[in-house]
Amino acid sequence: MAVHESLTIKVVPTIDDIDAAGWDACAGPENPFLSHAFLAALERSGSAVAAAGWQAQHLVLQDAQAAVLAVVPMYLKSHSYGEYVFDHAWAQAFERAGGRYYPKLQIAVPFTPVSGPRLLINPVLDADRAAPLLIGAIERVARQHQVSSVHATFPTRGDWDRLGRVGWLQRIGHQYHWHNQDYGAFGDFLEALNSRKRKSIRKERREVADSGVELVTLTGGDLKPEHWQAFYGFYLDTSDRKWGQAYLTERFFHLLGQSMPDRVVLILARHHGDWVAGALNLLGNDTLYGRNWGSNGAYKFLHFEACYYRAIDFAIERGIKHVEAGAQGQHKIQRGYLPTPTYSAHWIGHPGLKQAVADYLEQERLAVAEEIAALAGESPFRQCATDPG
């Protein structure tokens, strides 16, 4: 579709049909989940494909020479799984009223509750001029597909504001993030906590150390196929117990290790010579992102050690400013991870459904803001002026 005499936007059904360097120039280097390599691994592995309910419909803005100037990671979906921003109640209400909620369009990184830009614009363009072109194209695609709605999940505050200004409904959630106050060592972080929480963390770490469990941190060339095989087993075990469905295939993890090993930080735990648990993180420019955890048994405090404390260790050692520990988990507050707002924006075609959701979100935003404020009051830090990011 032409949007300007020298610019066109098209829908591309697989990321492999988009120039990787052009995509990455739009996505930037900060967030590994927006890279061509990560999204391609999801598609090539069969994790995010039409058969799994994720049909790629990526938007690409090009100039007259077919250079990629902006992209939007977008999928046509037949369900609401793997999103972490829940709209099941909206779907059920609309369908009880005789509507058809699916298919819908999702602007997101599949299975990844990590905030980042969703309108990916090459810096050679003026973002404030390019963003309306992309948003207009998204809405045209929505009407062409006759979808009920479009959902941009975990956008930056900037993209959330842009979408809100053109009438998309705005939603707020929260996660728990850790922020490095230029600590020189883990002990410096502990000294920033109140005495009770400091003692509790030391006790948890000591019990893991005394249990005979050994933890290793692997990245880059240290990652081997056998590590991924072990981790996938842990991932399956935890997925089966917690969600009943594993979204990611084993091939995805191997592709991740092959295509972006320097962005992977895999923490594995060994007991009596056998791998027993693991935590997968991805490394951005200034943030370590915790993604998947799995274990084949019950090991006291090992989850906290592998997912939270080892991530903090790594961040302090490398001078990384933030650790994002993923969705949910109020227990993270007591371990130094503070509540931080997250965002989503929603285009809804049916006027009645749009008004009902708008009314709901108005009340929900107030409730979430109050919840974030209350949770921040549970901060374990001795001085609660710690910057929440």
Buried (B, 14 or more C-beta within 10 A) or exposed (E): EEBEEEBBBBBBEBBEEBBBEBBBBBBBEEBBBBBBBBBBBBBBBEBBBBEBBBBBBBBBBBBEEEEBBBBBBBBBBEBBBBBBBEBEEBBEBBEEEEBEBBBBBBBBBBBBBBBBBBBBBBEEBEBEEBBBBBBBBBBBBBEEBEBBBBBBBBBBEBBBEBBEEEEBBBBBBBBBBBBBEEBEEBEEBBEBBEEEBBEBBEEBBEBBEEBEBBBBBBBEEEBEEEBBEBBBBBBBBBBEEEEEEBBBBBBBBBBBBEBBBEBBBBBBBBBEEEBBBBBBBBBBEEBBBBBBBBBBEEBEBBBBBBBBBBBBBBBBEEEBBBBBBBBEBEEBBBBBBBBBBBBBBBBBBBEEBBEBBBEBBEEBBEEBEEBBEEBBEEBBBBEEEBEBE
